Amino acid sequence: MRFFEDIEVGQRRELGSFTFTADSIKTFARQFDPQRFHLDEEEGRKSLFGGLAASGWHVGSVCMKLLVAKGKEETAATLAAGGTPAVWGPSPGFRELRWHKPVLAGDTVTFSSVVESVRTSEKRPEWGIVQARNTGVNQRGEKVYSFLATAFVPRRGN
């Protein structure tokens, strides 16, 4: 993971892709969002979605999984190069969560993150605060998901 001083507005991270199969949609929905259009193809077709739709929370969970995996990958690369990785703090929250279009069975969503702002924490000057727009785009190039995330990032030498 990067230190605050290594992060600039506009930096982009490619997080990876995930294909939402009918089985994965139903499995997630049975446990966490058991609405008819997430559980049954015919009900999905009859809904406003026009097909078996992934829960928005499923889409968000996949994005989080890929964010964590990218952080682990970056940490491993830093260690392999002999560096010291930053250990990020918690997130104080997020804003502007949007499900722009439905994610239907068979859709592959590619996620990315772009830094929108950086600032030093007033209350904790050993930390920076980074805001990044996380976005998911389907295989047709349509934005299906986005949110603005905030994270505490350690400053170098603190």
C-alpha positions in Angstrom: 0.0 0.0 0.0 1.1 3.5 -0.7 1.9 6.3 1.8 0.0 9.6 1.7 2.9 11.4 0.0 2.8 8.9 -2.9 -0.8 9.6 -3.8 -1.9 12.4 -6.2 -5.3 13.6 -7.4 -6.1 11.8 -10.7 -4.2 8.6 -9.9 -6.1 5.6 -11.2 -6.0 2.0 -9.9 -7.5 -0.9 -12.0 -9.1 -3.2 -9.5 -10.1 -6.1 -11.7 -13.2 -7.7 -13.1 -16.0 -10.1 -12.0 -18.6 -11.9 -14.0 -22.0 -12.1 -12.2 -23.4 -15.5 -13.0 -27.0 -16.6 -12.3 -25.7 -18.9 -9.6 -23.6 -16.2 -7.9 -26.5 -13.8 -8.0 -28.9 -16.3 -6.4 -26.4 -17.5 -3.8 -25.7 -13.9 -2.6 -29.4 -13.0 -2.7 -30.6 -16.1 -0.7 -28.3 -15.1 2.1 -28.3 -11.3 2.0 -31.0 -9.8 -0.3 -33.8 -12.3 -0.9 -35.9 -10.3 -3.3 -37.8 -12.0 -6.1 -35.9 -10.4 -9.0 -32.5 -11.5 -7.5 -33.7 -15.1 -7.0 -35.7 -16.1 -10.0 -35.1 -15.5 -13.7 -38.8 -15.1 -14.6 -39.4 -12.7 -11.8 -36.3 -10.7 -13.0 -37.6 -10.6 -16.5 -41.0 -9.3 -15.3 -39.3 -6.6 -13.1 -38.1 -3.2 -14.1 -34.6 -4.8 -14.5 -35.7 -7.0 -17.4 -33.6 -10.0 -16.2 -32.1 -11.7 -13.2 -30.4 -8.8 -11.5 -27.6 -8.8 -9.0 -28.3 -7.1 -5.7 -26.6 -3.8 -5.5 -25.0 -5.0 -2.3 -23.6 -7.9 -4.2 -22.0 -5.5 -6.6 -20.6 -3.4 -3.7 -19.2 -6.5 -2.0 -17.4 -7.5 -5.1 -15.9 -4.1 -5.4 -14.7 -4.2 -1.8 -13.2 -7.7 -2.4 -11.3 -6.4 -5.4 -10.1 -3.2 -3.5 -8.7 -5.4 -0.7 -7.1 -7.8 -3.2 -5.4 -4.8 -4.9 -4.1 -3.6 -1.6 -2.6 -7.0 -0.8 -1.1 -7.1 -4.3 0.5 -3.7 -3.8 1.8 -4.6 -0.4 3.4 -7.8 -1.7 5.0 -5.9 -4.5 6.4 -3.3 -2.1 7.8 -6.0 0.2 9.3 -7.9 -2.8 11.1 -4.7 -3.8 12.5 -4.3 -0.3 10.3 -1.4 0.7 8.0 -0.8 3.6 4.3 -0.8 2.8 1.9 1.6 4.4 -0.8 0.2 6.7 -3.9 2.2 5.9 -6.3 3.1 8.6 -10.1 2.7 8.6 -12.5 4.4 6.4 -14.7 7.1 8.1 -17.3 6.4 5.4 -18.4 6.9 1.9 -20.8 9.1 0.0 -22.7 9.3 -3.3 -23.4 5.5 -3.6 -25.1 5.0 -7.0 -26.4 1.9 -8.8 -26.5 3.5 -12.3 -27.8 0.5 -14.3 -28.8 -3.1 -13.3 -26.1 -5.8 -13.3 -27.7 -8.8 -15.0 -26.7 -12.5 -15.0 -23.8 -12.8 -17.4 -22.6 -9.2 -17.1 -18.9 -8.7 -16.4 -18.1 -5.6 -14.4 -14.7 -4.0 -14.3 -13.9 -1.9 -11.3 -11.5 1.1 -11.0 -10.6 3.8 -8.4 -9.6 7.4 -9.2 -8.2 9.7 -6.5 -10.4 12.9 -6.3 -8.9 14.7 -3.3 -6.1 14.5 -0.8 -5.5 16.5 2.4 -3.8 16.2 5.8 -6.0 15.4 8.7 -6.4 18.4 11.0 -7.0 16.3 14.1 -4.5 13.6 13.3 -1.6 15.2 11.3 0.2 11.9 11.1 -2.5 10.8 8.7 -3.8 12.0 5.4 -7.3 11.7 4.1 -7.8 10.5 0.6 -11.1 10.4 -1.3 -11.4 8.2 -4.4 -14.3 7.6 -6.8 -14.7 3.8 -7.2 -16.6 2.8 -10.4 -17.8 -0.3 -12.0 -18.4 -0.5 -15.8 -20.0 -3.4 -17.6 -18.8 -5.2 -20.7 -20.6 -2.6 -22.9 -18.7 0.3 -21.3 -21.8 1.4 -19.3 -21.2 2.7 -15.8 -23.3 0.5 -13.4 -21.9 1.4 -10.0 -20.0 4.2 -8.2 -19.3 5.7 -4.8 -16.9 8.2 -3.3 -14.8 6.5 -0.6 -12.8 8.2 2.1 -9.8 6.5 3.8 -7.2 7.4 6.4 -3.7 7.0 4.9 -0.5 7.2 7.0 2.0 9.9 6.3 5.6 8.7 5.7 7.7 8.6 8.8 4.8 8.6 11.3 
